Amino acid sequence: MSENYKVIDSTVPTFITITVVDWVDLFVRPNYCTILDESLNYCIKEKGLSVHAYVYMTSHIHLIVTAFDGELQGVIRDFKKFTSKKLIEAIKEHPESRREWLLRKFSFEAQKSGRAKNYKVWQDGFHPAILDTLEKIEQRLNYIHYNPVEAEIVFHERDYVNSSYRNYEEDNTVFCNVNVEPLW
């Protein structure tokens, strides 16, 4: 991993992107997003992860996170490993029109990489960027929340369910599914 993509200090807010192999549009079904919600909440409760902002796009997720109890790399590694298994199980168990294609694709990626056993869901790495100034934090927070608008999925950030935007909106009492710790 190059020096540009290493977490220097897990206690400083860090912007990360976790991408599905070949940018496959996986997160188009609510049950797959629920797996991400539950897994992030587990990492928050059990592994010392703090999620300050997030968005699930169809083929990737963006997060602003810190990890006070452990190394961020280890938490993200465990998150990716666990969610890979759970996502494959969900693809196999639930009605999915793309089931065969998804399983073949993720199996092919595992064989191609030679590192995954049966299926490879996530690309290697997560491209951390330290957010050590208020300007950087604001820029990435706005980027995360505006991403679904930019992708023309919704007209306004508040309308996107799989995002932490509602936790930052004034006077909003309906919060997101992940236990977010807003930065302000």
C-alpha positions in Angstrom: 0.0 0.0 0.0 1.5 3.3 -1.0 2.3 5.9 1.7 -0.5 8.1 0.3 -3.1 5.4 1.2 -2.1 4.6 4.8 -3.9 5.7 7.9 -1.5 7.7 9.9 -3.7 8.4 12.9 -6.9 6.5 13.4 -8.2 9.2 15.8 -8.3 11.9 13.1 -11.4 11.9 10.9 -10.6 9.9 7.8 -12.5 9.8 4.5 -12.6 6.4 3.0 -14.1 4.8 -0.1 -14.9 1.1 -0.2 -15.7 -0.1 -3.7 -17.3 -3.3 -5.1 -15.1 -5.1 -7.6 -15.5 -3.7 -11.1 -17.9 -1.1 -9.7 -20.7 -3.7 -9.9 -24.0 -2.0 -8.9 -24.8 -4.2 -5.9 -26.5 -1.8 -3.4 -29.7 -1.5 -5.3 -31.7 -3.8 -3.0 -32.6 -2.8 0.6 -31.5 -6.1 2.1 -27.9 -5.5 0.9 -27.9 -2.0 2.5 -29.3 -3.5 5.7 -26.2 -5.7 5.9 -24.0 -2.6 5.7 -26.1 -0.9 8.4 -25.9 -3.8 10.8 -22.2 -4.4 10.1 -21.3 -0.7 10.7 -23.3 -0.6 13.9 -21.5 -3.8 15.0 -18.1 -2.1 14.3 -19.3 1.0 16.2 -20.4 -1.1 19.3 -17.8 -3.8 19.4 -14.7 -2.5 17.6 -14.4 1.2 18.6 -15.3 2.6 15.2 -17.0 6.1 15.0 -18.9 6.8 11.9 -19.3 10.5 11.3 -20.8 10.5 7.9 -21.7 7.9 5.2 -23.4 7.2 2.0 -24.1 4.0 0.2 -24.0 4.4 -3.6 -24.9 1.6 -5.9 -21.3 0.4 -6.3 -19.4 1.9 -3.4 -19.6 3.5 0.0 -18.0 6.6 1.3 -17.4 7.1 5.0 -15.9 9.6 7.4 -14.6 7.6 10.3 -12.3 7.4 13.3 -11.2 4.4 15.4 -10.1 5.2 18.9 -9.9 1.6 20.2 -7.9 0.1 17.4 -6.3 0.5 14.1 -8.7 1.7 11.4 -7.1 -0.7 8.8 -8.0 -3.7 11.0 -11.6 -2.6 11.5 -12.1 -1.9 7.8 -10.5 -5.3 6.9 -12.9 -7.1 9.3 -15.9 -5.1 8.0 -15.1 -6.0 4.4 -14.5 -9.7 5.2 -17.7 -10.0 7.2 -19.9 -8.1 4.7 -18.5 -10.1 1.8 -19.7 -13.3 3.4 -23.1 -11.8 4.3 -23.7 -10.2 0.9 -22.9 -13.5 -0.9 -25.3 -15.3 1.5 -28.0 -12.8 0.8 -27.5 -13.1 -3.0 -27.9 -16.8 -2.7 -30.9 -16.8 -0.3 -33.1 -13.9 -1.4 -34.9 -13.4 -4.7 -32.3 -11.7 -7.0 -32.8 -11.4 -10.7 -29.0 -11.1 -11.2 -28.1 -14.0 -8.8 -26.2 -16.2 -11.3 -24.4 -13.3 -12.9 -23.4 -11.8 -9.5 -22.1 -15.1 -8.2 -20.2 -15.8 -11.4 -18.7 -12.3 -11.3 -17.6 -12.4 -7.7 -16.3 -16.0 -8.2 -14.3 -14.9 -11.2 -12.8 -12.0 -9.3 -11.7 -14.3 -6.5 -10.0 -16.6 -9.0 -8.4 -13.7 -10.8 -7.0 -12.2 -7.6 -5.9 -15.6 -6.2 -6.3 -14.2 -2.7 -10.0 -14.7 -2.0 -11.2 -18.3 -1.5 -14.6 -18.4 -3.3 -15.9 -14.9 -3.9 -14.4 -11.4 -3.9 -16.9 -8.6 -3.4 -14.7 -5.7 -2.5 -11.8 -4.1 -4.3 -8.5 -4.1 -2.4 -7.8 -1.1 -0.2 -10.0 1.8 0.9 -8.0 4.9 -0.1 -8.0 6.8 3.3 -7.6 10.5 3.3 -6.9 12.3 6.6 -9.2 15.2 7.2 -7.0 17.4 9.4 -8.7 20.8 8.7 -12.2 22.1 9.0 -12.1 22.9 5.3 -11.3 19.3 4.4 -14.0 18.0 6.7 -16.7 20.3 5.2 -15.6 19.5 1.7 -15.8 15.7 2.1 -19.0 15.9 4.2 -20.7 17.9 1.5 -19.3 15.5 -1.1 -20.7 12.5 0.7 -24.2 13.9 1.2 -24.4 15.4 -2.3 -23.3 12.3 -4.1 -26.8 10.8 -4.6 -27.9 14.2 -6.1 -24.9 14.3 -8.4 -25.7 10.8 -9.5 -29.3 11.9 -10.2 -30.8 9.4 -7.9 -32.6 12.0 -5.8 -33.3 15.7 -6.1 -32.3 16.6 -2.5 -29.9 15.0 0.0 -32.6 14.5 2.6 -34.5 12.2 0.2 -31.7 9.6 0.1 -32.3 6.9 2.7 -28.8 5.4 2.7 -27.0 8.5 3.9 -26.2 10.3 7.2 -27.5 13.6 5.8 -30.6 13.5 8.1 -28.3 13.4 11.2 -26.8 16.8 10.1 -30.1 18.5 9.1 -31.4 20.9 11.7 -34.7 20.0 13.5 -34.8 16.5 11.9 -36.0 13.9 14.3 -35.8 11.0 11.8 -32.2 9.7 11.9 -30.4 7.2 9.7 -30.0 3.5 10.4 -26.3 3.8 11.4 -25.4 5.2 14.8 -23.6 8.2 13.5 -21.6 10.6 15.6 -22.0 13.9 13.8 -18.9 16.1 13.6 -21.0 19.1 14.7 
